[in-house]
Amino acid sequence: MLKVGLISDTHSWLDPEVFKYFADCDEIWHMGDIGSVQIIEQLQEFKPLKAVFGNIDDANIRHFLPEDLIFEAEGLKVLITHIGSLPPKYSGRIQKLLKIHSPDLFLCGHSHILRVIKDREKFNLAYINPGAAGKHGFHHVRTIMRMTLENRKITHLEAIELGKR
């Protein structure tokens, strides 16, 4: 069993409440637009971190974070990127990644809109975007998510509102 905290689009600001909500998590997965190395360091000091860079992230962050992460967790193949498009109308780059890697779980950020979609039509995967946790952007409410992975299943998927932007 793996408990995971999902976060995206912090844009150089990390709400202290994140540490409370992710206290029982085994790992944190960040879907990009982190904004500063300090955010990465804070999260890494707290829990093991898997993260990708986003379009606002500078050369310092891009130097040690990948654009895409592909790995297995609890029997599920996971693909994380920042700009993921929206099912079933994925961009050409994302369609190529999905065809090559056939993930069960596809996570992204960028849109600042929390969404969970089961893509049965095209790739038979779960699409998750945890929304935006930072103060920068057009979103009205800052959000993060938590989930549990166990025996090839996603359970206890939870959206958490952190307050107004």
C-alpha positions in Angstrom: 0.0 0.0 0.0 1.3 3.5 -0.9 -0.3 6.7 0.2 0.4 9.6 -2.1 0.0 13.4 -1.9 -0.6 15.0 -5.3 0.3 18.7 -5.9 0.8 20.9 -8.8 1.3 24.6 -9.8 2.8 25.9 -6.6 4.4 28.8 -8.4 7.0 29.4 -5.7 4.5 29.4 -2.8 3.8 26.4 -0.5 0.9 26.5 1.8 1.9 25.2 5.3 -1.4 23.3 5.4 0.1 20.9 2.8 2.3 19.4 5.5 -0.7 18.7 7.6 -2.7 17.1 4.8 0.3 15.0 3.5 1.5 13.9 7.0 0.2 10.3 6.5 1.4 10.1 2.9 4.4 7.9 2.0 5.3 10.1 -1.0 4.5 13.4 -2.7 4.1 13.7 -6.4 4.4 17.2 -7.9 3.1 17.8 -11.4 5.3 20.8 -12.2 5.3 24.6 -12.2 7.1 24.4 -8.9 8.6 27.8 -9.2 11.6 27.6 -6.9 14.2 25.1 -5.7 13.2 26.0 -2.2 9.8 24.3 -2.7 11.5 21.2 -3.9 13.8 21.2 -0.9 10.9 21.7 1.6 9.0 18.8 0.1 12.0 16.5 -0.1 12.9 17.2 3.6 9.3 16.2 4.5 8.6 13.1 2.3 10.1 11.3 -0.6 9.3 13.4 -3.7 8.7 12.5 -7.3 8.4 15.7 -9.5 8.6 17.0 -13.1 9.4 20.5 -14.3 6.7 22.7 -15.7 6.6 25.5 -18.2 7.4 28.3 -15.7 10.3 26.4 -14.1 13.8 27.8 -14.7 17.0 26.2 -15.8 17.9 25.3 -12.1 14.8 23.2 -11.7 15.0 21.7 -15.3 18.6 20.7 -14.5 17.6 18.1 -12.0 14.0 17.3 -12.7 12.7 15.5 -15.9 9.9 16.6 -18.2 8.2 13.2 -17.8 8.4 10.5 -15.1 7.4 6.9 -15.9 7.4 4.3 -13.1 5.5 1.6 -11.4 3.7 1.9 -8.0 1.7 -0.9 -6.4 1.4 -2.7 -9.7 0.2 0.4 -11.6 2.2 2.0 -14.4 2.3 5.8 -13.8 3.1 8.6 -16.2 3.6 12.2 -14.8 4.1 15.3 -16.9 3.1 18.9 -16.6 1.2 19.8 -19.7 -1.0 16.8 -20.4 -3.9 17.9 -22.5 -7.4 16.7 -21.7 -8.8 13.2 -22.5 -9.5 12.1 -25.1 -8.0 15.0 -27.1 -4.4 14.6 -26.1 -1.6 16.5 -27.8 0.6 14.7 -30.3 3.5 14.4 -27.8 1.2 13.0 -25.0 -0.5 10.6 -27.4 3.0 9.2 -28.3 4.0 8.8 -24.7 0.7 7.1 -23.8 1.0 4.7 -26.8 4.6 3.8 -25.9 4.2 3.4 -22.2 0.5 2.4 -21.8 0.1 3.8 -18.3 -2.7 2.9 -15.9 -2.5 6.3 -14.3 -1.7 9.6 -16.1 -1.1 12.7 -13.9 -0.5 16.2 -15.0 -1.0 19.9 -13.9 -0.9 23.1 -15.9 -4.6 23.8 -16.3 -5.1 24.8 -12.6 -8.4 22.8 -12.8 -8.8 19.8 -10.6 -10.1 16.9 -12.7 -10.4 13.1 -12.4 -11.4 11.4 -15.6 -11.5 7.7 -16.6 -10.4 7.6 -20.2 -12.0 4.4 -21.4 -12.4 5.6 -24.9 -8.8 5.9 -26.0 -6.2 4.6 -23.5 -8.1 3.0 -20.7 -6.4 5.0 -18.0 -7.2 7.2 -15.0 -6.4 10.9 -15.7 -5.8 13.0 -12.6 -5.0 16.7 -12.4 -4.9 18.0 -8.7 -5.5 21.6 -9.7 -3.3 24.4 -8.4 -1.9 24.7 -4.9 -0.2 28.1 -5.4 -1.5 31.7 -5.4 -0.6 32.5 -9.0 -3.1 31.9 -11.8 -6.8 32.2 -12.7 -8.1 29.5 -10.3 -10.3 30.7 -7.4 -9.6 27.9 -4.9 -6.2 26.3 -4.2 -6.4 22.4 -4.3 -4.3 19.3 -3.7 -5.3 15.6 -3.6 -4.5 12.4 -1.8 -4.9 8.8 -2.9 -3.9 5.3 -1.9 -2.5 2.8 -4.3 -2.9 -0.9 -3.5 -2.9 -4.1 -5.5 -3.3 -2.3 -8.9 -6.1 -0.1 -7.6 -6.6 3.6 -6.7 -8.6 4.0 -3.5 -9.3 6.8 -1.1 -9.0 9.5 -3.8 -9.6 12.8 -2.1 -9.7 16.4 -3.3 -8.7 18.9 -0.6 -9.4 22.7 -0.8 -6.7 24.8 0.8 -8.6 28.1 0.5 -9.0 31.0 -1.8 -6.2 32.0 -4.1 
